[in-house]
């Protein structure tokens, strides 16, 4: 077998492998969308040949690997592999591909490696063998009717906006503090340090900021926005994020009623699905989203180079 950077003649083989992989994922989990534009994907691959590796045996592509190099204040310099960014016939093929691609990523300063794969042992085991660990789960919920949880007396929900930047920053701090507790220990996550990014979201006409008030004080929030097209997700999907409730107002049904309100608005606006993410180490968040009705689809695995 030979691992090399991809060439134009490999594109059709990679596309066919991705089609097979996404179709297989959707058969296992019907909340995943196997459909995508072949032409758009082929064009994208053609422009990323130097960033895509293939493993070739007897002239046949038996695996491919592509990682987008991205830098962020939260995730540092990383290589990101999506559900369409990898295929392999066996773990040895994956290991050979990762050895080559990973070396290139490290050479460009990307020491954080992330991959989204189906949350099934058969799919995660090969990556565990290469030193990756579970990090985030993606949950999906089909929106098929109104939801009826109501707030307790004294609580009200309102739409927020740019004038609520201070509120959003403060409630983001509440969320960060919860994430910093064990067993998550996300000690260096600080969303409140990025007010410009948050203001941009609050000013976006497609984003909805919901605030729960009690006696005039803001005690909970969530943000929703239409999910951009991405592999494995359906059209008309709403993303739910930044859900935070002040500790003294927990266990009163605030979060459930808040999400109900947001998703009822989503149904009226024509959305068919909702998605959210949570850290696997945040057991409380996981229990909440699963109890609410979200089902895991993909899991984000992570490896830090030089960390063991």
N, C-alpha and C positions, 0 to 999 in steps of 0.2 A: 504494500500500500504506500501511496505517496501523498503527503500533505503539502499543499501549495496554495497560493492565493488564487482566487477564482478567475476565470476567463469568460469572455463573452459566450463561448460555446457551452459553458456550464449552466447558464441561466435557466434554460428549459428544465433541466434535471432538478435544479434546486426548487423551482416553482412547483414541479410535480410532487416533490417530497414534502413541501410545506402543505400543499393541498391534502395529501394523504394524512399528514400529522393532525391538521386541524379537523378534518372529517372524523378521524378516530377519536379525538378529544371530545367532539360534540356528541358522538355516539355514547360515550361514557357519561358525559354530563350535558344534558340538553339545555342548560343555561348558557352554554357557549355557542357562539356563532361561527360556523365553519366557512361562511361566505366571505369572499374578498375579491377585489378587482385584479384579475390576472395581469392586465395590461399595466396598471399602475405599479403593481409589485415588480413586474419584470423591468420596467423602466428604472425603478428605484435600485434594483440589484445591479443594473447595468452601470449606474453611476457610483456604485460602492464596491466595485470589483477588488480594489486594493485594500478594502476593509473586511473582506469575506474570504474565509478559508474553506477549502474542500479537501476531502480525503477520497482518493481515487484508487480503485482496485481493478486491474485488468481493463482499464479504460472506462469504468463505470463509477459514477459518484456514489459513495456509500455513506457520506455525511457532509454537513456544512456547518459553519459557525460564523456568526456576525455579531459584533458588539459595538454599540454606539458609544463613543467617548464623550462623556458629559461631566461638567463640573458644577457643583452647587454648594451653598453654604451649609446645607444639612447633610449631604451625602459625600462631600469632598470630591476628589477626582475619581471617577468611576467608569467602568465599562458595563453597559447595560445590554442584556440579551433578552429579547422578547420571545413570545411563543413561536414567531415565524423565523427566529434567528438561529435556530439549531435543529439539526436532525442527525441521527446516527444509527447505524445498524446494530452496534453493540458498544459496550463501555470502552473497549480498547480503541475504537474509532473516536469516541468522544475524548478520551485521554490524549490521543495524538493531536486532535484538533486543538484542544485547550492548551496543550504544551506550546504549540506554535503561536496561536492567537494571544494567549496570556503573556507570552514573552514580549510580543509586540506592544501590548497594552502597558505592561510594566515599564518598557523602554520609553513610553510617552508619559510616564508619571501617573498612570491610572492604577492605583493599588487597591481600590475597592471594586470587587466584581459582583455583579447582580444578575440573576436569571429568573424569569417567570416561567414556571412549568406547571402542568396539571398537578393538582394536589392528590396524587395517587402514589403509593409506595413504588410501583414499577417505574414511575417517572422521576421521583426524587432520589431514589437509591443511588443511581450512577453519580449524581452530583455530590451526594454525601461522601462517596468514595473519594472524591476529589477535594474534600475539605470544606464543602459548602454546608451552611446551616440554615434552618428555617428562620425567616425574619418577619414577613408580612403575609397575611391572607387577603385575597380579594373575595368579597362576598357579593352575590347577585340575588335580586328579588324581582319576581315578575309582578307587575302592578296590574291587578285585575279587579279593582273595586275600591270603594271608599273605606276609610278606616275611622274608628269611632271612639278612640280613647280621648277623654276630656281632661282638662286641667282641674286640679282641686280649687276650691274657692280661694280667691285672693290672687290667683295667677292669671296673667293675660299674655297672649302672644301678639307681637306686632312685627311688621317688616322693618328691617334696618336699612342702612344706607351709608353713604360717605360721612355723614355727620356722626355716625356711631363708631368711628375709627378707634377712639379711646376705649369704648366698650369692648370692641372686638379684640383689641390688644390685651386688655385685662382678662377677658375670658380665655384667650389663647394661653395666657400665663397660667390660668387654672388647669388647662389641659396639659401643659408642659410639666407642671408640678406633679400631676397624677402619673405621667409617663416616667418621671424621675424616681418614683417609688419602686421598690422591688416587687416582683422579680424582673421588671423591665430594665430598670437602671439606665434609662436613656438620659444620662447626666448632661450631655452637651447639646441637647435639642433646645432651642430657644426661638420660637416663632415670633415672640414679641420684639425681637431685634430687627425685624424686617417690615417696618410700618409701610414703606413705599409699596411693597408687593401686596400687602393686605389692602391698602387704599385702592390700588388698581383693580382688585377683585370687587371691592364694594362699589366702585364706579361702573362696573360692567353691567350693562342692561340685562344680560342673560343670566347673571348670577343673582341668587336670592339669599339675603341675609335675614335670618329669623332670630328674634330676641324674645326671651321670656322675662317678664317683669313681675316682681312681687313687692307690693307697697312702694312702688316707684323705683325700686332698685333692679338693675339688670342681673339676673341670676343664672341664665342659660342662653346658649346660642347654637346655631348650626348654619352652615353654608351649603348651598346647592348650586350646581351649574350643569349645563348640558355637557356630556362627555364627548370629547372629540373622537373621531373615528380611530379605533385601534383594534389590532388583531384579537379576535376572540369575543369582542363585545358587539352587541346588537345596536342598530340604529335606534334613535329615540330612547337613549339611556341617560338617566340623570345621575350625577355623582353627588354623594352626600359626604360632607367632611366637616371638620372643626367642631364636632359636637362636644360641648362642655357644659357641665352643671356644677355650680358651687357646692362644695361638700355639705354645707348645712341644709341644702335643699335636695339632696339625694334621697332615693327610696320613697319618693312621693309621686311617682309616675310622670315627672316633668319631661324626661328625655323621650319616653314613649309617646306622650301627647305631642311633643314638639315634632318628632319625626312623622307622626300621623298627619299633622297639619301640612308639613312640607310635601309629603307624598300625595296628599289629596290635591294640592295645587298642581303637582306634576301630572297627575292623571287628567285634570282639567286642561292642562296645556298640551296633552297628546303624547306624553311619555309612556313607554311600555315596560321599561325596566329601570331599576335603581341599582347602583353599585356603591360599595364602600370598601375601605381597607382598614385593617387593624393589625397591630403587632401581635405575633403569636404569644409573646411573653406577657401581654396585657390581658390577663385572664378575665378580668371583669368586663372589659370591652368585648372580648370574644363571646362570653356568655350572653351579654346584652344583645349583640347583633344576631346570634344564632337563635336566641329565644324570640326575637322580633320576627324572624322568618328568613333572614338572609342565609344563603347556602354557599359554602366555599367552592371556588372554581380553581383559580390559579394560586400558587404560593410563590412568593419571592424568596429565593435563596440567596445567601450572601457569604462572601469570603473576603477577609482582609489579608492581603499579602504581607508576610512577615509577622503574623499574629499567631504563630504556632505551626 
